[in-house]
């Protein structure tokens, strides 16, 4: 039985880290640290659950199931088709990829543009070059390990390390005070902030990319593929925890020195400018662009691989071309509009994604029971959809009022109890059905 070499395992672990680690992963931890202040470590621990734990488990779940479609089919075939397409569209060309293309421009390029250059024109030129490079890197998915594991990821990690060493040499100061919801509920708030990274949703896409990369190294045994995926996930997860801790610490110390800012990019700008002066802006620009580029390549690759399986008329390369072009067009809408759409969409999809992963991890007890999967996803989905609609001002009368009374609903976790309830009811029905079948079989044998 062939196993992956330690060198190849490390490269795939670095590749997985780079697929996850986009600009959102850079801006949310420091913003969390700034807002949480002295309560930063309570908040970041729960942030790890949704921004590290579930994403890594998601990659493993998809690898074990042979793809997101197979995993979602355990609940219902129709649901599997709709949910899978929705996941790939939201994390890909409709939200995730355009956000990755527009964020580095609006955060580190636009503020330094001369007034003589129109912002719209500059954004168009930036996104054109950005997505041309992303498209080129996506043309050969089997080479992603070498291109991202050996070059892009180490470069990104080195730049973040430089920022951290600079903060040690020239410390910003003490942690600031906790603000907003972090004052009373730092753990819950940190948990919900992990949604914004979109990594649990992305994991349902990246799982198949990692599995294919492992198989390209000559590993054919499915058990070895899954065990290797777990090891690569541990490498990526460890790196993410270290980087998130560094960024949250920088954010917490910046809150004590600079006070509040509107987003994590401004927080990092304050930090890098304080430590390195004007060259800090250049450092930040390179970090943001590299982080966004690696994530875009991973998303274009996984989405193109999926959509190419839906029709024989368009090849992988054609889909990569279409997704790159459409993402460039949507990126020119601007970051503000993209982020305004993202929150309700994520609040709908994230709880369902989490429960699919949880069910997959506990599958040895359920044995792919459609009753358990179906009821759990149904109860979770109803509450998450109602919550998301309420956030955009749409009330559903009695249904909304009923959901308002659920435990933790006001904190954005109203789906937790219904999800557990659906799982329990599914297990009970499964046991009853199995007992009835057993009794009937016993009667027939007599």
C-alpha positions in Angstrom: 0.0 0.0 0.0 1.6 3.2 -1.2 1.8 6.2 1.2 2.6 9.8 0.4 6.1 11.0 1.2 6.5 13.5 4.0 7.6 16.2 1.5 4.4 15.7 -0.6 2.2 15.6 2.5 3.7 18.9 3.6 3.1 20.4 0.2 -0.5 19.3 0.1 -1.0 20.6 3.6 0.4 24.0 2.5 -1.8 23.9 -0.6 -4.9 23.3 1.5 -3.9 26.2 3.8 -3.5 28.5 0.8 -6.8 27.5 -0.6 -8.6 28.5 2.6 -6.5 31.5 3.5 -7.9 34.4 1.5 -8.3 38.1 2.2 -11.3 37.5 4.5 -9.1 35.3 6.7 -6.7 38.2 6.9 -9.3 40.9 7.8 -11.7 39.2 10.2 -9.3 38.0 13.0 -7.7 41.4 13.5 -11.1 43.1 13.5 -12.3 40.5 16.0 -9.2 41.2 18.2 -9.8 44.9 18.0 -13.4 44.7 19.0 -12.9 42.0 21.6 -10.0 43.7 23.3 -9.2 42.0 26.6 -11.7 39.2 25.8 -9.9 38.4 22.5 -8.8 34.8 23.5 -12.3 33.8 24.5 -13.6 35.0 21.2 -10.8 33.6 19.1 -11.3 30.1 20.6 -14.9 29.9 19.3 -13.7 31.5 16.1 -11.5 28.5 15.7 -14.5 26.2 15.7 -16.2 27.7 12.7 -13.1 29.1 10.9 -10.8 26.1 11.4 -12.5 23.0 12.9 -15.5 22.7 10.6 -13.6 23.6 7.4 -11.0 20.9 8.1 -13.7 18.4 9.0 -15.6 19.5 5.8 -12.6 18.6 3.6 -12.4 15.2 5.3 -16.2 14.6 5.0 -16.2 15.3 1.2 -13.1 13.2 0.7 -14.8 10.3 2.6 -18.0 10.7 0.7 -16.5 11.0 -2.8 -17.8 14.5 -3.3 -20.3 17.0 -2.0 -23.1 15.6 -4.2 -22.8 12.1 -2.7 -22.7 13.6 0.8 -25.8 15.7 0.3 -27.7 12.8 -1.4 -27.9 11.1 1.9 -30.5 13.7 2.9 -32.4 13.8 -0.4 -31.4 13.6 -4.1 -33.4 16.8 -5.0 -31.9 18.6 -2.1 -28.4 17.4 -3.1 -28.8 18.9 -6.6 -30.1 22.2 -5.4 -27.8 22.6 -2.5 -24.6 21.6 -4.4 -25.3 24.1 -7.2 -26.1 26.8 -4.6 -22.9 26.1 -2.7 -20.7 26.2 -5.8 -22.4 29.4 -7.1 -22.2 31.2 -3.8 -18.6 30.3 -2.9 -17.6 30.7 -6.6 -18.7 33.1 -9.3 -21.6 34.7 -7.5 -19.9 35.7 -4.3 -16.6 34.2 -3.2 -14.4 34.7 -6.2 -15.6 38.3 -7.0 -15.1 39.2 -3.4 -11.6 37.8 -3.5 -10.9 39.9 -6.7 -12.3 43.2 -5.5 -11.1 43.2 -1.8 -7.4 43.7 -2.4 -8.1 46.6 -4.8 -10.6 48.4 -2.5 -8.5 47.9 0.6 -5.0 48.5 -0.5 -5.0 50.0 -4.0 -8.0 52.4 -4.1 -6.9 54.6 -1.1 -3.6 55.4 -2.8 -5.0 56.1 -6.3 -4.2 59.6 -7.7 -7.4 61.7 -8.2 -6.7 61.9 -11.9 -7.3 58.1 -12.3 -11.0 57.1 -12.2 -11.6 54.4 -9.6 -13.8 52.4 -12.0 -11.2 52.2 -14.6 -8.5 51.3 -12.2 -10.7 48.5 -10.7 -11.3 47.2 -14.2 -7.6 47.0 -15.0 -6.7 45.5 -11.6 -9.4 42.8 -11.8 -8.5 42.0 -15.5 -4.9 41.3 -14.6 -5.8 39.5 -11.3 -8.2 37.1 -13.0 -5.9 36.5 -16.0 -3.3 35.3 -13.5 -5.9 33.2 -11.6 -7.1 31.7 -14.8 -3.6 30.8 -15.9 -2.9 29.1 -12.6 -6.2 27.2 -12.8 -5.5 25.7 -16.2 -3.4 22.8 -14.8 -5.1 21.7 -11.5 -2.6 18.8 -11.1 0.2 21.4 -10.8 -1.5 23.3 -8.0 0.5 21.5 -5.3 3.8 22.7 -6.8 2.7 26.2 -7.7 0.9 27.0 -4.5 2.6 24.7 -2.0 6.1 25.6 -3.0 5.8 29.2 -4.0 2.7 31.2 -3.1 2.0 29.8 0.4 5.6 30.1 1.7 5.7 33.6 0.4 2.4 34.5 2.1 3.5 33.0 5.4 6.9 34.8 5.2 5.2 38.1 4.8 2.9 37.6 7.8 5.9 36.4 9.8 7.7 39.7 8.9 4.6 41.6 10.2 4.6 39.7 13.5 8.3 40.1 14.1 7.9 43.8 13.4 5.2 44.0 16.1 7.5 42.2 18.6 10.3 44.7 17.9 8.0 47.7 18.0 5.0 46.6 20.1 1.7 48.5 19.8 0.8 48.4 23.4 -1.8 46.8 25.7 -5.1 45.2 24.7 -8.1 47.6 24.3 -11.5 47.3 26.0 -14.2 44.9 24.7 -16.9 46.6 22.7 -20.3 45.7 21.3 -21.5 42.1 21.6 -18.0 41.0 22.8 -18.7 42.6 26.2 -21.4 40.0 27.2 -21.1 37.2 24.6 -17.5 37.0 23.3 -17.7 33.2 22.7 -21.0 33.3 20.7 -19.8 36.4 18.8 -16.5 34.8 17.9 -18.4 31.6 16.7 -20.6 33.7 14.4 -17.6 35.7 13.1 -16.1 32.5 11.8 -19.0 32.3 9.3 -17.6 35.3 7.5 -14.5 33.5 6.4 -16.8 31.2 4.3 -14.3 28.4 4.8 -16.8 25.7 5.9 -18.7 26.3 2.7 -15.4 26.4 0.7 -14.3 23.1 2.4 -17.2 21.3 0.7 -15.6 22.4 -2.6 -12.0 22.0 -1.7 -12.4 18.4 -0.4 -12.5 17.0 -3.9 -9.5 19.2 -5.0 -7.4 17.8 -2.2 -8.5 14.2 -3.0 -7.5 14.6 -6.7 -4.2 16.1 -5.7 -3.4 13.2 -3.5 -4.4 10.7 -6.2 -2.2 12.6 -8.7 0.7 11.5 -6.6 -0.1 7.8 -7.2 -2.3 7.1 -4.2 -5.3 5.0 -5.3 -6.5 3.3 -2.1 -9.5 5.3 -0.8 -8.6 4.7 2.8 -5.1 6.1 2.3 -6.6 9.1 0.4 -8.9 9.9 3.4 -6.1 9.3 6.0 -3.8 11.6 4.0 -6.5 14.2 3.8 -6.8 14.2 7.5 -3.1 14.6 8.0 -3.0 17.5 5.4 -5.9 19.0 7.2 -4.0 18.9 10.5 -1.1 20.7 8.9 -3.4 23.4 7.4 -5.4 23.7 10.6 -2.3 24.2 12.7 -1.1 27.0 10.4 -4.5 28.7 10.4 -4.7 28.6 14.2 -1.2 30.2 14.5 -1.9 32.9 11.9 -5.3 33.7 13.3 -3.8 34.0 16.8 -1.1 36.4 15.5 -3.6 38.5 13.7 -6.1 38.6 16.6 -3.3 39.7 18.9 -2.3 42.5 16.6 -5.9 43.6 16.4 -6.3 43.6 20.1 -3.2 45.7 20.7 -4.1 48.1 17.9 -7.5 48.7 19.6 -5.6 49.9 22.6 -3.5 52.3 20.6 -5.7 53.4 17.7 -9.3 52.8 18.9 -12.0 51.5 16.6 -11.9 51.2 12.8 -14.6 50.2 10.3 -13.0 46.9 9.2 -10.0 44.6 9.6 -8.2 46.0 6.5 -8.1 49.4 8.2 -6.9 47.7 11.4 -4.0 46.0 9.5 -3.2 49.2 7.7 -2.8 51.0 11.1 -0.6 48.2 12.3 1.7 47.9 9.3 2.0 51.7 8.9 2.9 52.1 12.6 5.5 49.4 12.4 7.0 49.9 9.0 5.9 53.4 7.9 4.8 53.9 4.3 6.5 50.6 3.1 4.0 48.9 5.4 1.3 49.7 2.8 3.2 47.9 0.1 3.7 44.9 2.4 0.0 44.8 3.1 -0.9 45.1 -0.6 1.3 42.1 -1.4 -0.1 40.0 1.4 -3.7 40.8 0.5 -3.2 40.1 -3.2 -1.4 36.8 -2.6 -4.1 35.6 -0.2 -6.9 36.5 -2.6 -5.1 35.0 -5.6 -4.5 31.6 -3.9 -8.2 31.4 -2.8 -9.5 32.5 -6.2 -7.4 29.8 -7.9 -8.8 27.1 -5.6 -12.3 28.3 -6.1 -12.1 28.5 -9.9 -10.5 25.0 -10.0 -13.1 23.3 -7.8 -16.1 25.0 -9.4 -14.8 24.3 -12.9 -14.3 20.7 -12.0 -17.8 20.4 -10.7 -19.6 22.3 -13.5 -17.7 20.3 -16.1 -19.4 17.1 -14.7 -22.9 18.5 -15.3 -22.5 18.8 -19.1 -20.3 17.3 -21.8 -20.6 20.4 -23.9 -18.2 22.5 -21.9 -14.8 21.3 -20.8 -12.9 22.1 -17.6 -10.9 24.8 -19.4 -14.0 26.4 -20.9 -15.6 26.6 -17.4 -12.4 28.0 -15.9 -12.5 30.7 -18.6 -16.2 31.4 -18.1 -15.9 31.6 -14.3 -12.8 33.9 -14.5 -14.6 36.3 -16.8 -17.9 36.3 -15.0 -16.1 36.8 -11.6 -14.2 39.7 -13.1 -17.4 41.4 -14.2 -19.1 40.9 -10.8 -16.0 42.1 -9.0 -16.5 45.4 -10.7 -19.7 45.9 -8.8 -17.6 46.9 -5.8 -16.8 45.2 -2.5 -19.6 47.0 -0.6 -22.4 45.5 -2.7 -20.8 42.1 -2.6 -20.5 42.1 1.2 -24.0 43.3 1.6 -25.3 40.2 -0.2 -22.9 37.8 1.6 -24.2 38.0 5.2 -27.8 36.7 4.6 -26.6 34.1 2.1 -24.0 32.8 4.5 -26.5 32.7 7.4 -28.7 30.5 5.2 -26.0 28.1 3.9 -23.6 27.8 6.8 -25.8 26.0 9.4 -26.8 23.4 6.8 -23.2 22.9 5.8 -22.2 22.5 9.5 -24.8 19.9 10.1 -23.9 17.9 6.9 -20.4 17.8 8.2 -21.5 16.8 11.7 -23.7 14.0 10.3 -20.9 12.7 8.1 -18.5 12.5 11.1 -21.2 10.6 13.1 -22.2 8.4 10.1 -21.0 5.2 11.7 -24.0 5.5 14.0 -26.5 6.5 11.3 -25.2 4.4 8.4 -26.3 7.0 5.8 -29.9 7.0 7.0 -31.9 9.3 4.8 -34.4 9.8 7.7 -31.7 11.1 10.0 -30.0 13.2 7.4 -33.3 14.5 5.9 -34.9 15.6 9.2 -31.8 17.2 10.5 -31.2 19.2 7.3 -35.0 20.1 7.1 -35.2 21.5 10.6 -31.9 23.3 10.3 -32.8 24.7 6.9 -36.2 26.1 7.9 -34.8 28.1 10.8 -31.7 29.4 8.9 -33.8 30.5 6.0 -36.3 32.3 8.2 -33.5 34.0 10.1 -31.9 35.1 6.9 -35.1 36.5 5.5 -35.8 38.4 8.7 -32.3 40.0 8.5 -33.3 41.5 5.1 -36.7 42.7 6.4 -38.9 39.8 5.2 -41.3 38.5 7.9 -43.2 35.2 7.5 -45.8 35.9 10.1 -46.5 32.9 12.4 -43.4 31.0 11.3 -41.1 34.0 12.1 -42.8 34.4 15.5 -42.3 30.7 16.2 -38.6 30.9 15.4 -38.2 34.0 17.6 -39.0 31.9 20.6 -36.2 29.4 19.9 -33.3 29.2 22.3 -30.3 31.3 21.1 -32.3 32.7 18.1 -31.5 36.3 19.0 -27.8 35.4 19.0 -28.0 33.9 15.5 -27.9 30.3 16.7 -31.6 29.5 16.6 -30.9 26.5 14.3 -28.9 24.5 16.9 -31.8 23.1 18.9 -34.0 22.3 15.9 -31.0 20.6 14.3 -30.4 18.4 17.3 -34.2 17.7 17.6 -34.3 16.7 13.9 -31.4 14.3 14.4 -32.9 12.7 17.5 -36.3 12.3 15.8 -34.6 10.8 12.8 -32.7 8.3 15.0 -35.9 7.3 16.8 -37.8 6.7 13.6 -34.8 4.7 12.2 -34.7 2.5 15.2 -38.5 1.9 15.1 -38.4 1.0 11.4 -35.5 -1.3 11.9 -37.2 -3.1 14.8 -40.4 -3.5 12.7 -38.5 -4.9 9.8 -36.7 -7.3 12.2 -39.9 -8.5 13.8 -41.5 -9.0 10.4 -38.5 -11.0 9.1 -38.6 -13.0 12.3 -42.4 -13.8 11.9 -41.9 -14.8 8.2 -39.0 -17.2 9.2 -41.3 -18.8 11.8 
